[in-house]
Amino acid sequence: MTSPSSSSPSPSSSSIARNRLASLSSHIMSSSSPSVFSSAAVPAAPEDPLFGLAQAFRQDPSAKKVDLVIGAYRDNNAKPWVLPVVKKADDLIRNDPNLNHEYLPIKGLADFTTAAQKLIIGADSPAIRENRVATFQTISGTGAVHLGALFLARFHPQQPKPKIYLSSPTWANHHQIFTNVGLELANYPYFSAQTKGLDFDGMVGALRAAPAGSIILLHACAHNPTGVDLTADQWKQVAVVMRERNLFPFFDCAYQGFASGDLRRDSWAVRYFVDQGFELCVAQSFAKNFGLYGQRTGAFHFVSAPGADAATANAHVASQLAILQRSEISNPPAYGARIASRVLNDPALFAEWEADLRTMSGRIAEMRKGLRQRLEAKGTPGSWAHITDQIGMFSFTGLTEPQVKLLREKWHVYMTKNGRISMAGLNTHNLDYFAEAVDSVVRETQ
């Protein structure tokens, strides 16, 4: 006789476990809680307007379309230009049998940071000689601004933390970088819509009214987005006011040598403030002047005020910058720094680089001159002298938002809605077309 227990085999322990796991999984799926990061909790961020325009340009099928949006140098055929000296340096580095891909130090490539320091502050600067400059290699100029912002937010001794004053207008990313580290923003007047030049009285008035200890973001040259720069005399007046009000200068220098073709001229304001004994910091980019956009090569400099404790104080600053750098990127990328370092430290290559800078800045200056001549020859309503008065990659044209919209829809010309154009997007092949388009929309919207 067969026993009841033997009439059907007992399930194995493994099959029981599988059944329980399936039941548990089903229960979890049916009773799971809503996502913490739901669409209601995390709203969609607006698209970056510059890169959105760039994408719209790429999708435009018109053969006549003109891209005046992104701030990157283009040659006369609207193509990216690899500087000849960069090609030489690249060949030397790639063929170096000792090349490796080990980590750089936290501070970066020493030959690069030392050369970058001399380039912006001056090789004969007492600040360098007295060990008052802490320099860190960064993720281009953006990373340099961020590292400086983070340091000031963390270690500025003033309580409450001082506001940082930005020019009106300024590079849009400045707003995000400083607010992301918790610094409060304020503005000082800069661009005059009436003259299409500098509102110097408004700027100085705002600096005089700024609370003592405020941080002032200054564009060393080729102001982005206006292309309007201070004269040497105006910089001296600003320095007097900032000294009187005990304001802290934060220089952003993205276009040294690219603005005028003269490295010393484009760093004049920074060197003057250092010579005047200011404690300050500098964000330095090598994206534009070396064409190393994708290599993200930059440097951040903190210059301590002169004094008996200056070298020790600067060493303390450097130690804290190292901690911040370590927690954010650990070690900076090597290749772009190696290219820049090779050029900056080789007299022959450096001279070739200066010639390449004159080529880029010279072509842009020719486009400014050509555009103004064409608009004036057409009798386009308004004054166009500001096109050649401004300097660097960008120009605030004075075109209104409706005019910009019409240029895009009717003429397939792309620029930011505030009328800013990248002069590097103009060339001998599209200059006549662009001048015709501007003349047409200005007359149409009068």
Stockholm file with secondary structure:
# STOCKHOLM 1.0

chainA/1-446         MTSPSSSSPSPSSSSIARNRLASLSSHIMSSSSPSVFSSAAVPAAPEDPLFGLAQAFRQDPSAKKVDLVIGAYRDNNAKPWVLPVVKKADDLIRNDPNLNHEYLPIKGLADFTTAAQKLIIGADSPAIRENRVATFQTISGTGAVHLGALFLARFHPQQPKPKIYLSSPTWANHHQIFTNVGLELANYPYFSAQTKGLDFDGMVGALRAAPAGSIILLHACAHNPTGVDLTADQWKQVAVVMRERNLFPFFDCAYQGFASGDLRRDSWAVRYFVDQGFELCVAQSFAKNFGLYGQRTGAFHFVSAPGADAATANAHVASQLAILQRSEISNPPAYGARIASRVLNDPALFAEWEADLRTMSGRIAEMRKGLRQRLEAKGTPGSWAHITDQIGMFSFTGLTEPQVKLLREKWHVYMTKNGRISMAGLNTHNLDYFAEAVDSVVRETQ
#=GR chainA/1-446 SS CCCGGGSSCCCCHHHHHHHHHHHHHHHHHHHCCCCTTCTTTSCCCCCCHHHHHHHHHHHCCCTTCEECCSCCCBCTTSCBCCCHHHHHHHHHHHTCTTCCCCCCCTTCCHHHHHHHHHHHHCTTCHHHHTTCEEEEEEEHHHHHHHHHHHHHHHHCCSSSCCCEEEEESCCHHHHHHHHHTTCCEEEEECEETTTTEECHHHHHHHHHHSCTTCEEEEECSSCTTTCCCCCHHHHHHHHHHHHHHTCEEEEEESCTTTSSSCHHHHTHHHHHHHHTTCCEEEEEECHHHHTCTTTTEEEEEEECCSSTTHHHHHHHHHHHHHHHHHHHTSSCCSHHHHHHHHHHTCHHHHHHHHHHHHHHHHHHHHHHHHHHHHHHHHTCSSCCTHHHHSCSSEEECCCCHHHHHHHHHHHCEECCTTSEEEGGGCCTTTHHHHHHHHHHHHHHTC
#=GC SS_cons         CCCGGGSSCCCCHHHHHHHHHHHHHHHHHHHCCCCTTCTTTSCCCCCCHHHHHHHHHHHCCCTTCEECCSCCCBCTTSCBCCCHHHHHHHHHHHTCTTCCCCCCCTTCCHHHHHHHHHHHHCTTCHHHHTTCEEEEEEEHHHHHHHHHHHHHHHHCCSSSCCCEEEEESCCHHHHHHHHHTTCCEEEEECEETTTTEECHHHHHHHHHHSCTTCEEEEECSSCTTTCCCCCHHHHHHHHHHHHHHTCEEEEEESCTTTSSSCHHHHTHHHHHHHHTTCCEEEEEECHHHHTCTTTTEEEEEEECCSSTTHHHHHHHHHHHHHHHHHHHTSSCCSHHHHHHHHHHTCHHHHHHHHHHHHHHHHHHHHHHHHHHHHHHHHTCSSCCTHHHHSCSSEEECCCCHHHHHHHHHHHCEECCTTSEEEGGGCCTTTHHHHHHHHHHHHHHTC
//
